[in-house]
Amino acid sequence: MLAQGRRWWWQAGLMGLVLLVCWSRIAIGVHWPLDVLVGAALGWAIALFCVRRQWPAWPAAWTPSLLRGLGLVLLLYSGWKLWSQSPNEAYVLFNLLTSLTALQLLRPKKNGA
């Protein structure tokens, strides 16, 4: 849903991020491959349903504020998790990718969106 209406490289980057998160869940042993595939398929189906139905229907002006709020929450949470625990490599990678995604959401857009 974040990639909707973006350039191809933005969509490819988000897809790569999704694949890294899926792989990390398997690599650190917290999920089986089938769990990850079912979760990814379910997430994709829900996103597709929401995009096609234009649901939930909130005013378009709310979207940038909601995305920035999500970015701030993600940034604060991933920073806190990195600061408070002694993480392994996959944990650090996951939280750094989350932080980068959050910073991208918080970045001001050229067109004011």
MODELLER restraints for C-alpha pairs under 7 A, 6 or more apart:
rsr = mdl.restraints
at = mdl.atoms
rsr.add(forms.Gaussian(group=physical.xy_distance, feature=features.Distance(at['CA:1:A'], at['CA:47:A']), mean=6.09, stdev=0.5))
rsr.add(forms.Gaussian(group=physical.xy_distance, feature=features.Distance(at['CA:3:A'], at['CA:10:A']), mean=6.75, stdev=0.5))
rsr.add(forms.Gaussian(group=physical.xy_distance, feature=features.Distance(at['CA:3:A'], at['CA:11:A']), mean=5.13, stdev=0.5))
rsr.add(forms.Gaussian(group=physical.xy_distance, feature=features.Distance(at['CA:21:A'], at['CA:94:A']), mean=6.69, stdev=0.5))
rsr.add(forms.Gaussian(group=physical.xy_distance, feature=features.Distance(at['CA:22:A'], at['CA:36:A']), mean=6.14, stdev=0.5))
rsr.add(forms.Gaussian(group=physical.xy_distance, feature=features.Distance(at['CA:24:A'], at['CA:90:A']), mean=6.30, stdev=0.5))
rsr.add(forms.Gaussian(group=physical.xy_distance, feature=features.Distance(at['CA:25:A'], at['CA:31:A']), mean=5.72, stdev=0.5))
rsr.add(forms.Gaussian(group=physical.xy_distance, feature=features.Distance(at['CA:26:A'], at['CA:32:A']), mean=5.96, stdev=0.5))
rsr.add(forms.Gaussian(group=physical.xy_distance, feature=features.Distance(at['CA:26:A'], at['CA:33:A']), mean=6.21, stdev=0.5))
rsr.add(forms.Gaussian(group=physical.xy_distance, feature=features.Distance(at['CA:28:A'], at['CA:90:A']), mean=6.65, stdev=0.5))
rsr.add(forms.Gaussian(group=physical.xy_distance, feature=features.Distance(at['CA:50:A'], at['CA:56:A']), mean=6.93, stdev=0.5))
rsr.add(forms.Gaussian(group=physical.xy_distance, feature=features.Distance(at['CA:64:A'], at['CA:113:A']), mean=6.24, stdev=0.5))
rsr.add(forms.Gaussian(group=physical.xy_distance, feature=features.Distance(at['CA:67:A'], at['CA:105:A']), mean=6.19, stdev=0.5))
rsr.add(forms.Gaussian(group=physical.xy_distance, feature=features.Distance(at['CA:68:A'], at['CA:105:A']), mean=5.61, stdev=0.5))
rsr.add(forms.Gaussian(group=physical.xy_distance, feature=features.Distance(at['CA:68:A'], at['CA:106:A']), mean=5.14, stdev=0.5))
rsr.add(forms.Gaussian(group=physical.xy_distance, feature=features.Distance(at['CA:71:A'], at['CA:102:A']), mean=4.02, stdev=0.5))
rsr.add(forms.Gaussian(group=physical.xy_distance, feature=features.Distance(at['CA:71:A'], at['CA:103:A']), mean=6.57, stdev=0.5))
rsr.add(forms.Gaussian(group=physical.xy_distance, feature=features.Distance(at['CA:71:A'], at['CA:105:A']), mean=5.24, stdev=0.5))
rsr.add(forms.Gaussian(group=physical.xy_distance, feature=features.Distance(at['CA:71:A'], at['CA:106:A']), mean=5.81, stdev=0.5))
rsr.add(forms.Gaussian(group=physical.xy_distance, feature=features.Distance(at['CA:72:A'], at['CA:102:A']), mean=6.47, stdev=0.5))
rsr.add(forms.Gaussian(group=physical.xy_distance, feature=features.Distance(at['CA:74:A'], at['CA:98:A']), mean=6.66, stdev=0.5))
rsr.add(forms.Gaussian(group=physical.xy_distance, feature=features.Distance(at['CA:74:A'], at['CA:99:A']), mean=6.71, stdev=0.5))
rsr.add(forms.Gaussian(group=physical.xy_distance, feature=features.Distance(at['CA:74:A'], at['CA:102:A']), mean=5.72, stdev=0.5))
rsr.add(forms.Gaussian(group=physical.xy_distance, feature=features.Distance(at['CA:75:A'], at['CA:99:A']), mean=5.06, stdev=0.5))
rsr.add(forms.Gaussian(group=physical.xy_distance, feature=features.Distance(at['CA:75:A'], at['CA:102:A']), mean=5.38, stdev=0.5))
rsr.add(forms.Gaussian(group=physical.xy_distance, feature=features.Distance(at['CA:78:A'], at['CA:95:A']), mean=5.24, stdev=0.5))
rsr.add(forms.Gaussian(group=physical.xy_distance, feature=features.Distance(at['CA:78:A'], at['CA:98:A']), mean=6.60, stdev=0.5))
rsr.add(forms.Gaussian(group=physical.xy_distance, feature=features.Distance(at['CA:78:A'], at['CA:99:A']), mean=6.21, stdev=0.5))
rsr.add(forms.Gaussian(group=physical.xy_distance, feature=features.Distance(at['CA:82:A'], at['CA:92:A']), mean=6.88, stdev=0.5))
rsr.add(forms.Gaussian(group=physical.xy_distance, feature=features.Distance(at['CA:82:A'], at['CA:95:A']), mean=6.93, stdev=0.5))
